[in-house]
């Protein structure tokens, strides 16, 4: 067993770390939330990560996104994040897809059914719904991140089903759109904090959201039988 996971094994046992090592997680979005999801899953010992994002690092990302450094401006976020994951765990199988994932977007060959969990950390409502629909069709659990911008209180995040959300403007739109499609019980992360401004963000809020999602995914994987 890898020495780097010695402390993790003390919490979840060797069976747990082996289960994580056999697991595959698909992550959409490698921004403020998604990059910390990747970080948390890689450091927990998840053995295979597929990361999907077509964006490149911009100087305005530096305040909250792991791939964003002055040295990485202009580079693909998935490329930078994949390199970092491999440095965390060289045995982790990382696939980086530079893809704008939309119903009418670029063709994709993503087999949702081959994954143990799907994470939606993108910003576009249309893309979020499409990800959820594809995951549901494949019978794979999915968790969707609601809005994390315009917030200052990382302790206000909650994980629940979309029907139980409140305050968050993005969650309100998602509730309506998912209801129209007859989709119920989608697990989401949302904040109960009232928005502070328009279009703002800070380092310590999206990061909390991403790590909370990573923790939820790990716990759910560990609970599954026969993995």
Buried (B, 14 or more C-beta within 10 A) or exposed (E): EEEEBEEBBEEBEEEBBBBBBEBBBBBBBBBBBBBBBBBBBBBBBBBBBBBBBBBBBEEEBBEBBBBBBEEBBEBBBBBBBBBBBBEBBEEBEBBBBBBBBBEEEEEEEBEBEEBBBBBBBBBEEBBBBBBBBBBBEBEBBBBBBBBBBBBEBBEBBBBEEBEEBEBBEBBBBBBEBBEEEEBEEBBBBBBBBEBEEEEEBBEEBBBBBBBBBBBBBBEBBBEEEEE
